[in-house]
């Protein structure tokens, strides 16, 4: 039986949110579908340990888009909830379980790349180790997502009132601590690990570049290769940090502010926008982790028979995606 939600926004805002959900769902399915298909067709890329968390994240985001995002589309379009209390729990649980390990996967990838640079002679055990670490990440996140179902905090309607999430508006200490621990453990700590890993990579490549310059000269091919590698590493680390920071920090900050302060002081529209921005990680993840790297892009082009452009300026697709996805969110905030 459909339950009419208490509308807290203008109908045009719900229409905009619905359109955003549709674009988000279709984009997530398309991009992650391409990543999964590439891994399936080109099995050789699975030989790299870093590919394991990339595939893991793509599968999770794809399943989320297929099984949970349609709930958000239907609820915002009709401004009614058709799926009962169990559906609310399912929606919130799946978004939590897939959202929480998002940055943890980025951290695992960063640590693996750091280990590869600092210890350039990998062994087959390392791939098994990455698989175990990835499984451990999922085990921790699933356990954490189950806790609200067992009584530590709970899942309820959030922001627009159309969808569900953790109980961030509660002033009860147990609910507040769950929110704080969630974002400290699954957002802030992984961000620190990402920054530290790419800082270590940059430092090591700088040492290699100086050594190469000293032994072979500044114009030697080996020296230039090291300089290019360091620049690419710094760009990758910076892009991963900025994208993760922009996607998750607004939602994390508002949630923690609500947990330690007065939830009524936080605009529902602001929280709804922050929640939507956080959900964009479902398609930004494969852009940062997969399409950012030339080797993976070339595999995709080969799979679909796409030829590389012969000339012209190359604009990084990650920057474009991060730019255009915020346009409807800015427009949404102006509708209030």
ZISUL-V539301 format. One record per residue. N is the residue number from 0. OMEGA is omega in whole degrees, 0 to 359 (* if undefined). Layout:
N;OMEGA
N;OMEGA
//
This chain:
0;182
1;177
2;180
3;182
4;175
5;186
6;180
7;180
8;172
9;180
10;179
11;179
12;177
13;178
14;178
15;178
16;178
17;179
18;179
19;179
20;180
21;179
22;180
23;182
24;182
25;179
26;180
27;179
28;183
29;186
30;179
31;175
32;178
33;179
34;181
35;180
36;179
37;177
38;182
39;184
40;183
41;187
42;184
43;182
44;176
45;178
46;179
47;179
48;182
49;181
50;183
51;178
52;178
53;178
54;179
55;181
56;180
57;178
58;181
59;181
60;179
61;179
62;178
63;182
64;183
65;189
66;185
67;183
68;177
69;176
70;180
71;178
72;183
73;183
74;181
75;181
76;183
77;185
78;177
79;178
80;187
81;196
82;175
83;181
84;179
85;177
86;177
87;179
88;180
89;180
90;182
91;181
92;182
93;178
94;178
95;184
96;178
97;181
98;183
99;182
100;183
101;182
102;176
103;177
104;176
105;180
106;178
107;178
108;180
109;179
110;180
111;178
112;177
113;179
114;180
115;180
116;184
117;177
118;190
119;180
120;183
121;178
122;180
123;180
124;184
125;179
126;177
127;178
128;179
129;178
130;179
131;179
132;179
133;177
134;178
135;177
136;180
137;179
138;179
139;184
140;177
141;178
142;180
143;179
144;180
145;185
146;177
147;177
148;182
149;175
150;175
151;190
152;180
153;177
154;180
155;179
156;179
157;170
158;184
159;183
160;184
161;183
162;188
163;179
164;177
165;186
166;186
167;183
168;183
169;176
170;178
171;183
172;181
173;178
174;181
175;181
176;177
177;179
178;182
179;180
180;181
181;185
182;175
183;185
184;188
185;177
186;188
187;179
188;177
189;177
190;178
191;179
192;179
193;180
194;181
195;182
196;181
197;173
198;178
199;178
200;180
201;180
202;181
203;179
204;176
205;177
206;179
207;180
208;178
209;179
210;179
211;179
212;180
213;185
214;185
215;180
216;186
217;184
218;180
219;180
220;181
221;179
222;180
223;179
224;179
225;179
226;179
227;180
228;180
229;180
230;179
231;179
232;179
233;179
234;180
235;180
236;180
237;180
238;180
239;181
240;183
241;182
242;179
243;181
244;183
245;183
246;190
247;187
248;179
249;180
250;181
251;183
252;180
253;179
254;180
255;176
256;178
257;182
258;185
259;181
260;180
261;182
262;182
263;180
264;183
265;179
266;178
267;178
268;178
269;180
270;178
271;179
272;179
273;179
274;178
275;178
276;179
277;181
278;179
279;177
280;182
281;175
282;175
283;179
284;180
285;178
286;182
287;186
288;188
289;187
290;178
291;186
292;184
293;182
294;179
295;180
296;181
297;177
298;179
299;179
300;180
301;181
302;183
303;177
304;181
305;178
306;177
307;178
308;183
309;181
310;179
311;181
312;177
313;179
314;183
315;184
316;180
317;180
318;180
319;182
320;180
321;181
322;187
323;181
324;181
325;180
326;179
327;179
328;177
329;178
330;180
331;182
332;181
333;182
334;184
335;*
//
